[in-house]
Amino acid sequence: MRYGRWLAPLIALLVTTAQAQLRAGGSGGPSSGGNVHVRVVLENGRNAGPYLQVRLLGGGTSTIGTTYTNDVGEASFNGIALGSYSIEVSGDGIQTKSTDSFMVDERKSSQSQWITVRRLEESGPRPVSAHSNMVSANDLNVPGKARKELDKANEEMAMQNWKKALEHLNKSIALAPQYATAYNNLGVLYAKTNDIPHEEEALKKAVALDEHFAPALLNYGKLCMRQKNFPQAEDLLQKASTVEPNNPETLMLLADAEFMDRHFDAAIASAHQAHTSGQDHPSFVHYIAARAYQQKSQLPEALAEFQLFLREEPKGPRADYVRGDVAKIQRASASQPASPQ
C-alpha cells in the first residue's frame, strides 16, 4: 500500500513451522531443511502491505504452507524440507502472481524471494493496519489493547473469518469508541459480506470522527460510486485527494466520479494529475480523459489519450476495445474535408 513506511512487527505465521515441515515431508533441522523469506512489492518498488496470502507450493500445485504478509509486505517459511518450490501471492487489490520454481538445497538453505505484483484498478475497500502511518489523528491516543484487537480482526478478515473479525472489531471499538480506523475496517468487513447498510453506517462514523482520514474517505467514495451517487462520491474523493494529492487510485476514482457527474474539465485534470503522480498510475485514467475529451468534441486530444492507454496497456480485451475507438476517430478525421490553405 502507499501510506508510507510501515512500523508494525511481523504478523505471526498462520501456518506453523511444524505444519510446514510435516507437509513438506521434512524433519526439521539445518541439515534437512531451509528457510524462505518472501518480500512482496508493487510495480513502483513500494511494499505491497499486509494481509496478502502467500502460498508455498511444491510439485507445481500442492500447498506446502500458507501465511500472510506483514505490514511491510514480508512473509517467511522456516524449516522447509529440501526440494523444489514456487510461491503464489494473492489478495484483495492485486493480481495473483506466481514465481518460477526455485530450489531449497544444502548449498542455499536460506534465501529471499522478491515478488512484484500489480495493483488492480477499482479494487474494493481495504482495511488499515493499526500501525500504519496513515491513521486518524483521533487514533493517536487509542490504547494498545484496542490496536491489538484491530490487528486480530484484520488477520481474520484476510482468512475470511468474518464472524471472528467482527468480534475483534467490536471489542476494539468498545475499548476505544473514537477509533476511526476501527470504524473504517468495520465498513470494509461489511463490504466484504455485502451488508451495504451497515457498511455505509460504519464509514459515515469513521468520516464523522475525522473528516481528514483519507482511507475512510476513499472507501466511502467507493461505496458511493457503487451506489451511483456520483455527486457525493466526487465530494468525498476530492477531500481524500486533498489529504493524499499523489494517490493515483484516489485520483482515478475522482476522475471517474467527475466524468459521471459531467464535470468533464475536472475529470481531465484529475486524470492528468494521476498520470503525473507516479509510474504505478492506472492506465484507465487515460480512458476516462479520452471519453471526457470526446464529450467536449476534442477528438485529437481524445485520440492522444487513447494512444497513451494503449501504450500502457497494449494487450487484453480493454485494449482491443480502445483500438476500435481509435479506428473510429481516425475514420472520422479522414472523412472530414481538408481545411483550405
N, C-alpha and C positions, 0 to 999 in steps of 0.2 A: 504494500500500500504506500501511499505517498505522504504520510503525516510526519516525516522527519525521522530522526533516529529513535529506534525502539529501545526501551530500557529494561524490559522485564527479564527475569531469569528464565531459563529453559522450562518449557511445559514438560511435565513428566511424560515419558513414553507411555502410550496407551497399550502397547503390547510389550510385555516384559522381556528381558534378555533370555530368561529361561524358556519362555514360549518360543521365541525366535530360534533358539538353539534346537529345541525339540523338533520344530517343523523342518529345520534345515538338516536334521539328522546328525548334528554335531554334539559333542560332549563338553564344549567349552574349553577354556584354557588357551594360552598363547600359542601352543604347538598345533592346535586343531582348528582354530578359527581366527577371525579378524573383525575389524570394526569399519563401518562405512559411515562417513559424515556427509550429509546432504545439505547443500545450500541452494535455495530457490530464489532466483532473481527475475525481475521484469526485463523487458527488452531495452529499457533505458539504463539498466545496471542497478537500479534500486532494489532493495529486498522486497520480496513478494508478500511479506507479512504473515500473520498467524492463521491457524486453523485450515491449512491446506492439507489434504490427505496425501500421504507418501506411502506407497506400497513397494516393498522389496519383493521382486519376482525371481523365481528360479525355474529353470527349464522352459523359459519363454512365457508361461501363463500362470504357473502355480504361485500362490501368495505365500511367501515365507514369513513376512511380518508386516504390520501396519502401524503407522504412527502419524502424528500431525506436526506441522511446522510450529515453531515458537514465534515470538514477536519479531524476530529478525530473519524469519524465513529459513530457519535451520531445523534439522532433524538428524537423529543418529540411530544406527542399528549396531549393537555390540554383541560380540561373541558369535558372529556368523560363521558357519562351517565353511571350509574351503570349497570353492566351486565357482561356477559362472552365474552371474546375476544381471538383472536390469532393474530400473526404477521407474515407477509411474507416479506422476503428480497430478492431482485433480482437485477441484474445489469450486466454490462459488466465485464467479467473476473471472475465471481463467479458462483457457482451452487446455484440455487434458494433454499432457506431454509425457512421452516415454523415452528413455535413454537407449543407446546401443548397449549390448552386453559388455560386461567387464568381469575381470577375474579377481577373486579374493584368493590369494595363494601365499605360500611361505615367503616369497620374495617381496610381496606387497600386502601385508596382512592388514594394514590400516591405510585408508585412502579417503580422498574427498571427491565428491561428485557435484559439479556445478550444473544446474539445470535452469535454462532460460525459458520462461513461459510468457505467453501472450495474453494480455487482458482482453476479456470480451467486452464489447460495447453494450451499453444499456443493460448492464448486469443488475441483478436485484439488490435490495438493500443489504448492507453488510454491518455486522456488529463491530464495535470499537473495543479495543483492549483496555483494561483498567490502567495500563501503564503507558498508553500512547501519549505522545507529546500533544496531539490534537484532542485535548479534553476541554470540557467546560470549565470556566472559571469557578463555578459553584462546586466543582468536584475536588478542588484543592484541599478541602477540609474533610473529605469523606474518610471515615475510619477504615483501618486496614481490613477488618472483618468483612465490610461491605465490598471492598475491592476483591477479596478472595472469592466471595460468593459470585461476583460478576465473572471472574475468570473461570470458575467452575461451570457457570451457565454457558459460557462461550465454548468450552470444551464439549459439553453435552450437545450443544447445537451443531458442532462440527460432526458429531456422530449421529445427528438427527434423533437424539433422545429428547424430544420436545417436552415431555412431562417433567423430567428431571431438570431440564434447563429452566422451565417456568418456576419450579420450586426454588431454585437458587436465585433467580431474578427477584422473586417476591421477597425472599429473605434479605437480599441486598437493599431493596427499596425500603423494607421495614427498618433496617439499620440506618439508612440514610435517605429520608423522604425527599430531599432536594437533589438526588443523584441523577443529573440529566443524562449521563451516559447509560445508566441502568434503564431509564425510560426509552432511550433510543434503541437499545438492544432488545427491550421488550417489544417494541414496534417491529423490529426485524424478525423476532420469533413469530409474532402473529402473522407477518407477511409470509413466512415460510409455511405456515399452517393454514393459509388462505382465510384468515379471520380478519377481514378488512375493517369492520367497525372498531375492533379493539386495536388494530394496527394504527388507525388514524387517531384514536384516543391517546395512545401511548406517545406517538410522535408529536401530537399537539402539546402534550405535557412537557416533553423534552424541550421543544422550542419555547414554550412559555417560561420554563425555568431559565433558559439562556437563549436569547434571540440571535446571538452571535456564534452559536455552536454549529459549525459547518456540517459535520456528519449528519446531525438531525435535520438540518435544513435541506441537505441533499436527499436524504431518504424520504422526507415528507414531500419534496418536489417530485420524486419518482412516483410516489403514490398518486399525487395529483395528475401526473401525466397519464397514469393508467386509468384514472377516473375521467380523463378528458377535460379536466378543469384547468385549462391552459393559462388563464389569467393568474390564478393562484400559484400554479407551478412556476410561471415566469417570475412572480414576486419572490417566492422562496429561493429559487435558483439564483436570482440576481443578488440576494443577500448572501447566499453561500459563496458566490464568485467574488464578492467584495472581501470576504474573510480570506478566501484562498484564490487570489486572482490568476494563478497559473495552474489551476487544476483542470486538465483537459477534459475529464469526464463531465465535470460540472458545466464547463463552457459548451460542450457538445449538447448536453441536455437543455441548457439555457437557449442555445441557438434553435433547437427543435421546438421548444415551447414558444419562442418568439415567432418562428415561422408559422406555427399552427394558430397563433394569435394574430397573424397577418401583419406583424411588425417586421417587414422584410429587411429594411436597412439595419435594424438592430440584430436580426438573425445573421446577416452577412458580417457585421462587425464582430459578433461573438464567435462565429466560425473562424474568421481570420485570427482572432486572439488565441483560439485553441490551437491553430496551426503553428503559431509562433511560440506557444508555451513549452514545447519540447518535442523530441523525436517520437515520443510514445503517444502522440495525439491520435485519436481515432480517425481513420480515413473517411468515415461517414460525415465529418464536418464539411468536407468539400461537396458532398452530395447535397447537404442542406443549403450551402451557399449557392450552388448551381440552381437549385429549384427556386430560391429566392430571386436570383437574377432573372430567371425565366418569368417570374411573376411581374418583374419590372420591365420585361421586354428588352433586356440587355443580353442578347444572345451571344455576342463574342465573350463577354465575361462568364456567362454560364458555361460555354464550351471550354474555357480555360479551367474552370473548377472541375468539370467532369474529367478533363485530361489529367488534372492533379490527382483525382481519385484513382484513376486507372494506373497512374504511376506508383501509387502507394499500395493499391490492391489490384494487381493485374489479373488474378485468377478468381474463379468462383462464380456462382450464379449472380451475385450483385454486379460483378464486373461485366458479365455478359449483358445484363440489363442496361447498364450505363453505356455500353458500346452502341446499343440500339438508340439511346438518346443522342449520342454524339452523331450517329449517322443521320438522324432526323434534322439536327441543327445544320449539318453540313449540306444536306439536300436543300433545306430552306434557303441557305445562304447562296447556293449555286443557282437557284431559280430566280433570285432577285436580279433585276436589270442592273447593269453596271452603271455607276454614277458617272455623269459627264465630266470629262477632263476640263 
